[in-house]
Amino acid sequence: MSEKSGSGIRVQKTWNGEFYLPGGNANGRAAIVLHEAPGVTQNVRRRSKDLADLGYVVFAPFIHNQIAQLSNEDSHTAVKYFRENPLQLRQKVILSLEYLCEKFSLNSRQVAVIGYCFGGMAALELARSGVSVAGIASFHGLLDTLLPSSINDIKTPLLICTGAKDAFVSQNDVINFWQEMHAAGADWRLIVFGNASHSFTNLTAHEFEDERLRYDEQSDVMSWENLKEFLRYCFEN
């Protein structure tokens, strides 16, 4: 199924994800946007359209293998499963990357991978897998893992944006991640937003009915600018 947005972006919905195609200003680059725990939300669609406006071909894959969003209970079950099985999560993202590259005749270095919440965790697992893409960005994603990286594992620049008030990311998680990246010799940068909670980029975070999830406009706007600058760095160096 295909539809067109007001800005000329073409949206194609398929069995395995949603594509957002620029309306004439394509820059020859692509981005994968990895969804939050329930699935492809309006937050993911908003940023996918924003990236398409910048000229990127955007793919938002269905990591849970279904179009409909999961219930809160099923979301928690899925996150728990993938936290316990990071290799399977990595493989799912790798398959999405391979599908995008084959569909549009791209190589992986022409693709950036961006994740929100659960997708932020998935993006970092992709980085730990050693796959080489243009850049990887994680927004309010979990930082800990059962399979931390080793020296020279990470071959891609990283941007991590997290909130100081994120109830799911402890100070120890931040320190341990810092140490993991330093030991791996990664090209990484971590930005902590002092007033941000979990899901700080999601305009409708309140709909999850969890007081630990809160939208923060300033952190959302600033982190979007950070992402655009990071992508310029990744693709121009």
Number of C-alpha atoms within 10 A of each C-alpha: 8 11 11 13 11 7 11 15 22 19 22 15 17 13 11 17 17 22 25 29 25 23 18 11 14 15 12 12 21 28 26 25 28 29 26 26 24 21 24 25 15 13 17 22 19 12 16 27 23 17 21 29 20 16 21 25 27 28 27 25 29 22 23 18 12 14 17 12 16 17 13 13 9 13 18 13 14 17 18 11 13 16 21 14 14 20 16 14 21 20 15 19 22 15 13 20 24 14 16 24 17 12 9 12 9 17 17 20 17 18 26 26 28 28 25 27 23 25 29 29 28 32 30 26 27 25 25 24 20 15 17 20 21 24 28 28 29 28 28 27 27 25 23 19 17 11 14 16 21 16 12 13 18 23 19 22 21 24 23 23 24 29 24 17 20 24 12 15 19 16 11 10 15 18 12 15 19 16 12 17 23 14 13 18 16 20 14 17 14 15 14 17 20 12 14 24 24 26 27 29 27 23 16 15 19 14 10 13 10 9 11 15 22 23 18 20 15 14 21 20 11 12 22 17 12 16 19 13 11 19 20 11 13 20 14 8 7
